[in-house]
């Protein structure tokens, strides 16, 4: 950490719990969306982006990243709803 950056605030136990829950939700949604797309032969980044209504690069990042990002759950829920999958 450099001198310019303030120390990061610790998450409360409730925030940690919510992040864990969000992480599980994102994993489940990514698996369901990925399975749906794969079953239909949609495997290229361009085709995936078109199917879920996002630019290919953004769609690829959303579907493959391993770190938690704020806003992933609503984005994946919107994609699942667009594809007709249960959220």
C-alpha positions as CSV (number, residue, x, y, z in Angstrom):
1,X,0.0,0.0,0.0
2,X,1.3,3.4,-0.9
3,X,1.1,6.5,1.3
4,X,-1.5,8.0,-1.0
5,X,-4.1,5.3,-0.3
6,X,-6.0,5.2,3.0
7,X,-6.2,1.8,4.7
8,X,-9.2,-0.3,3.6
9,X,-12.1,-0.5,6.0
10,X,-12.8,-4.0,7.4
11,X,-16.2,-5.5,6.4
12,X,-18.7,-6.2,9.1
13,X,-19.8,-9.8,9.6
14,X,-23.1,-8.9,7.9
15,X,-21.3,-7.5,4.9
16,X,-19.0,-10.6,4.7
17,X,-22.1,-12.9,4.9
18,X,-23.8,-10.9,2.1
19,X,-20.7,-11.2,-0.1
20,X,-20.5,-14.9,0.4
21,X,-24.2,-15.2,-0.5
22,X,-23.7,-13.0,-3.5
23,X,-20.8,-15.1,-4.6
24,X,-22.8,-18.3,-4.4
25,X,-25.6,-16.7,-6.4
26,X,-23.2,-15.5,-9.1
27,X,-21.7,-19.0,-9.4
28,X,-25.1,-20.6,-9.7
29,X,-26.3,-18.1,-12.2
30,X,-23.1,-18.3,-14.3
31,X,-23.5,-22.1,-14.4
32,X,-27.1,-22.0,-15.4
33,X,-26.5,-19.3,-18.1
34,X,-23.4,-21.1,-19.3
35,X,-25.3,-24.4,-19.5
36,X,-28.2,-22.8,-21.4
37,X,-25.9,-21.2,-23.9
38,X,-23.8,-24.3,-24.4
39,X,-26.9,-26.5,-24.9
40,X,-27.8,-24.2,-27.8
41,X,-24.3,-24.2,-29.3
42,X,-23.6,-20.6,-28.3
43,X,-19.9,-20.8,-27.4
44,X,-17.9,-17.9,-29.0
45,X,-17.6,-14.7,-27.2
46,X,-19.3,-12.8,-30.0
47,X,-22.3,-15.2,-30.0
48,X,-22.5,-15.1,-26.2
49,X,-22.5,-11.3,-26.2
50,X,-25.2,-11.2,-28.8
51,X,-27.3,-13.8,-26.9
52,X,-27.2,-11.9,-23.6
53,X,-27.3,-8.4,-25.1
54,X,-23.8,-7.2,-24.2
55,X,-20.6,-6.4,-26.0
56,X,-18.6,-9.6,-26.4
57,X,-15.7,-8.4,-24.2
58,X,-18.1,-7.4,-21.3
59,X,-20.1,-10.6,-21.6
60,X,-16.9,-12.7,-21.5
61,X,-15.6,-10.8,-18.4
62,X,-19.0,-11.1,-16.6
63,X,-19.3,-14.9,-17.3
64,X,-15.7,-15.9,-16.5
65,X,-14.3,-13.7,-13.7
66,X,-13.6,-15.3,-10.4
67,X,-13.5,-12.2,-8.2
68,X,-16.6,-10.6,-6.7
69,X,-17.7,-7.4,-8.2
70,X,-20.5,-5.2,-7.0
71,X,-23.4,-5.4,-9.5
72,X,-22.7,-8.9,-10.8
73,X,-25.8,-10.4,-9.2
74,X,-28.3,-7.9,-10.7
75,X,-26.6,-8.2,-14.1
76,X,-26.6,-12.0,-14.1
77,X,-30.2,-12.0,-12.9
78,X,-31.2,-9.7,-15.8
79,X,-29.4,-12.0,-18.2
80,X,-31.1,-15.1,-16.7
81,X,-34.5,-13.4,-17.0
82,X,-33.8,-12.4,-20.6
83,X,-33.0,-16.0,-21.4
84,X,-36.1,-17.2,-19.6
85,X,-34.2,-19.0,-16.8
86,X,-35.3,-19.0,-13.2
87,X,-33.5,-16.6,-11.0
